[in-house]
Amino acid sequence: MRNSTRPAFSLLVTVALGLLCVSPAALAYLDPSTGSMVVSAIVGIFASIALAVKTYWYKIKGFFRRSGKQDSAARDTTE
């Protein structure tokens, strides 16, 4: 079954590369504020990820700590 999808995938890649090679030039203008907007969006994404980690840090830490204590308790009872 895996070999039957290989020709279809290679055809898809060939068509995609062909379409990229013949694409017309885009006559678009990106002003400096667009670059600033992209940079601020990237900073905002990283800030929200950091806030989410900070918010749930103790829950994440407790999850890993609890699983380690349960494993050691389980080992003590089996011995």
C-alpha positions in Angstrom: 0.0 0.0 0.0 2.9 2.4 0.8 4.4 2.0 -2.7 1.0 2.9 -4.4 1.0 6.4 -2.7 4.6 7.2 -3.7 3.9 8.0 -7.4 0.9 10.2 -6.4 3.1 12.1 -3.9 5.9 12.6 -6.4 3.4 13.9 -9.0 2.0 16.3 -6.4 5.5 17.6 -5.5 6.3 18.0 -9.2 3.2 19.9 -9.9 3.7 22.2 -6.9 7.3 23.0 -7.9 6.2 23.6 -11.5 3.5 26.1 -10.3 6.0 27.9 -8.1 8.4 28.3 -11.0 5.9 29.8 -13.4 4.2 32.2 -10.9 4.1 35.8 -12.1 5.9 38.5 -10.2 3.9 40.2 -7.5 3.9 43.9 -7.8 3.2 44.5 -4.1 4.5 47.2 -1.8 5.1 46.5 1.9 5.6 49.7 3.8 7.8 49.9 7.0 4.8 49.7 9.3 4.1 46.2 7.9 7.5 45.0 9.1 6.8 46.6 12.5 3.5 44.8 12.6 5.1 41.4 11.9 7.8 42.0 14.6 5.2 43.0 17.2 3.1 39.9 16.3 6.1 37.6 16.8 6.9 39.3 20.2 3.2 39.0 21.2 3.2 35.3 20.4 6.4 34.7 22.5 5.0 36.8 25.4 1.7 34.9 25.4 3.6 31.5 25.4 5.7 32.8 28.3 2.6 33.9 30.2 0.9 30.5 29.7 4.0 28.7 31.0 4.2 31.0 34.0 0.5 30.5 34.7 0.7 26.7 34.6 4.2 26.3 35.9 3.3 24.9 39.3 0.8 22.5 37.8 3.4 21.2 35.3 6.0 20.9 38.0 3.6 19.2 40.4 2.6 16.7 37.7 6.1 15.6 37.2 6.9 15.6 40.9 3.8 13.6 41.8 4.5 10.9 39.2 8.0 10.5 40.5 6.8 10.1 44.1 4.1 7.6 43.1 6.8 5.5 41.2 9.1 5.5 44.3 6.1 4.6 46.6 5.1 1.8 44.2 8.7 0.4 44.3 8.8 0.5 48.1 5.6 -1.5 48.4 6.7 -4.2 46.0 10.0 -4.9 47.8 
